[in-house]
Amino acid sequence: MAQKSGNDNYNGDKTTGFASPAQDYVENTIDLTDTLELRRPSRYLVRVTGDELDHRGIRHNDIIVADSARAPRAGGVVIACVSGEMLVCEIGQDKRGWYLRPSRALDMPVYLSEHIDASIWAVAVSLVREEL
Amino acid sequence: MPVFGLIDGNSFYCSCERAFKPSIQKKPVVVLSNNDGCSIARTAEAKALGVKMGEPYHVCKERPELSDVVWFSSNYVLYGDLSRRFYLSLAERLPKVEPYSIDEMFIDLSGFDDVAGLCALLRSEVMRVAKIPTCIGWGPTKTLAKLANAIAKKHTELNGLCDLTNEQTRKNWLDRLDIDEVWGLGKQNCAKLHKLGVRTIADFVALPPEHVQKLLSVVGKRLQLELKGQSCLSFADMETNKKSIATTKSFGRVVTQWKEMREVIATYATRAAEKLRAEGLQAGYLSVFIHTNRHSGDPYYSNQRGAVIEPTYDTAVLITESIRLLKPLWKNGYRYYKAGIILNDLSCLSNQSDLFSTYDKEKSGTLMQVLDDINARYGRGTLRPSSTALRPSWGARSAMRSPRYTTHLDEIVKARSW
């Protein structure tokens, strides 16, 4: 698909006076869709609300690139469905199994099992912050 | 020995809605047709409550027993994207996937050792990646795969999988199933067969082939062979020649002014022209129709007109021609409810002579390319003919549409940090 229109088709190549030495060396703009592999069927973008994961550098309004085909890693960050709500949180593993680790000391960890309403929806793989 | 599979999404539209809203995982969910008219997809829970296919929403919402139902306007942007993910998650693992409709795909399972194991894996994969629960049926022909899929859907004890490759298993099912379960047989043909006392699929398969051909033409004969396990339908190419392109929609409210109807038709022509160009085609025949609502008690009026046009894919040309056809159709004083544009006589751009062209094809091509590029880059409707409407007041009602979670950055799913 051509992505050119109007006057934005000068890429350092077609000059009117002196020939551009760069004309055989023109490349495309870097495309973050490729970098973040957003076309993969398992990639979803998720908007973070709240600052509970600030200690991991994840803040309110950040965009997480999540992958639903990726296996979780202990210590990683996941998007989980808990009691009908979408949460972003850390995941851990011990001898009792996988658990969602709360950020606040007063919350209890949630162990993942058949019997409770909690499951991993996707694993966080990248982070995008539009405004620093 | 080929093995055809058919995988389809369970209440696909509802499953798409559930994918991003875990709170409705167990709730009865119904998706409504364009304009929030009537139910077009229901979860098992909604079916159990007695919501019928095609039931009008304004009737349903008054029924007290349906107070727990979660209703959605159709969100085709979302369903289309999840269908893409569904397809890709299969295509990564299989040599051949043929998308038959938005929610069902034929798959080539020939040559795999453990087909049942593979299908179980595919189901869990589509669930994990695209968030869609599915059923898979398979057998030696497409028709049997479709039948197996219907069995898997109906009989939950099969865990979403049904295998009709074994002749004995097949016989057991065919003895028990009515002929209206057969894909592509059609109501009229079923009626014909019922008259002859043919009830089950096994009855149909037992008929003499020449008899079937006389009664149901070659199509019926082919179906019979397919049900016997002889494959006649192979995988179709996606590039099958389209016969027509249509943009037809009912309005969110009645249209009574000529100025508005002109805007409607210009908007529909613009959209139809976009579809045409996306397929690399041009159209040589154009028809326009308008009508009032047959069921509302308004005076009924319906009319349509078609004309041969110089083959084109140009938005401006199609708008002009459509308005020309619309003029004699328009009668003041009626409350119009639906309109549409249909493009026929479609041909590829390459094999056309420009000998008798009345307008500059090259210029038109360049202009349309720019229009499509800008709209692809900045969103549909960024650049549009002034005769069209961007956010029309006559547009379809979709009061309960969910966010377009996967295609609009300001509508992506939210998750609370915990």
Interface residues (C-beta under 8 A of the other chain):
Chain A: M1 A2 Q3 K4 S5 R40 P41 S42 Y44 L45 V46 R47 V48 T49 G50 D51 E52 L53 I58 H60 I63 I64 S68 A69 I79 C81 V82 G84 E85 M86 L87 V88 C89 L100 P102 S103 D107 W121
Chain B: F20 P22 S23 I24 Q25 R84 R85 F86 Y87 L88 S89 E92 E125 R128 V129 A130 K131 Q369 V370 D373 I374 A376 R377 Y405 T406 L409 I412 V413 K414 A415 R416 S417 W418
